[in-house]
């Protein structure tokens, strides 16, 4: 890549050239879409799973570099904070035994990582580590990756002042940071689904329509800095901790970089074009490739600048352009779900998402023709605030408890969608049964955490710090059983 990231200082002309190059990439993308140059296969999936490292006292351990060195496994990599890791699973189809393969592979990978970390730390899959304190989330604890430091410098420079947090939930948290380090508290699972270009808008729109439902039933992040906030506080924290807009730009209607969006789309091009139109470059790193020339020569361009820029616009459902085996393809990257509580919970969330959007994307009357975009965004934030207790809006029903909507309307669609994918019935029944039971009992990761902390505080008289520590250690122990969270005892 053009500049050495360790010494990169971007001049104004770098940004001008980068904008020009991104627009040329956009031109190349338009040509490829017109020529139908993309892989049209449907159904390849992928998972990215973010993890936390903790010690025997449930405190974060800043040792990801040492753990990665001991593990020696390229499927694991560092994430933003030194207490974070990410597991990138091998892409596969979910037809047949695909979910069974995922479960075996992820459990095996986590066991190996736990062994590598044994002398240093243990792994925990959770949306936000409740024992994190402000002095953990500082610049010095970012991972030793030049791009993270550079991204921090650019975002801090763009904002021009401290990043402020004001999250009002069950309790309230106000704080400030001079870096993007608080973002490292947010650990999620990303679901990838490869789709044909002519169906991309259907799958992205369907993903947006159900994002609020996903986050409500999958919430697992109720505590941050000792306060009980939203059921999925990760949503609010990520939106605020990376907001490069001072108040004046917010008042002018400048879009935030963590963005739900503002409209349904008709093509994947709409999203990439919005990225270019609305968001200034943060990392104006130039590559030598001329994407249009590569196309004219019969090749497949990398579109490096467009992809890098896309990676600095944090949509909850992100478009992905990639090249595999010499063929370009498109994916929807669904980013709304927190990590954990267990591998089986994680895969149940995946099965619900993949099945539901497959069915919604193929229906004759699309859900996005009946649901306003504003209502979908409202559902998203209501689901994040209230979790499994949320009341959401759904066409033809109106305001309804999310658990009733899932059980009566959406689970049958998810079953039908998984059948379209050819998923074995044993996996459909088991994983969607987890979602059914979670909704029937009204218990997910967020509600279990809140129950466990309440019991520690009110029945055993522990203070909040001790209650959170005890809860995290119990959570990790129960997580290792791989029993779904709705079956965990709270006391």
Secondary structure, DSSP 8 states (H G I E B T S, - for coil): --S-TTT----HHHHHHHHHHHHHHHHHHHHHHHHT-S-----EEEEEEEEEEE-TTS-B---HHHHHHHH--TTEEE-SBTTEEEEE---EE-TBTHHHHHHHHHHHHHHHHHHHHTTT-EEE--SS-TT--GGGSSGGGB-S-HHHHHHHHHHHHHH-S-EEEEEESSSEEEEEESSSGGGGG--EEEEEEEE-GGGHHHHHHHHHHHHHHHHHHH--B-EETTEE--TBHHHHHHHHHT----HHHHHTT---SEE--SS--SSHHHHHHHHHHH---SS----S--HHHHHHTT-----HHHHHHHTTSEESEEEEEEEETTEEEEEEEEEEEE--S-HHHHHHHHHHHHHHHHHHHH-SS-GGGTS-HHHHHHHHHHHHHHGGG-EEEETTTEEEEHHHHIIIIIHHHHHHHHHHHTB-HHHHHHHHHHHHHHHHHT--HHHHHHHHHHHHHHTS---HHHHHHHHHHHHHHHHTTT--GGGS---
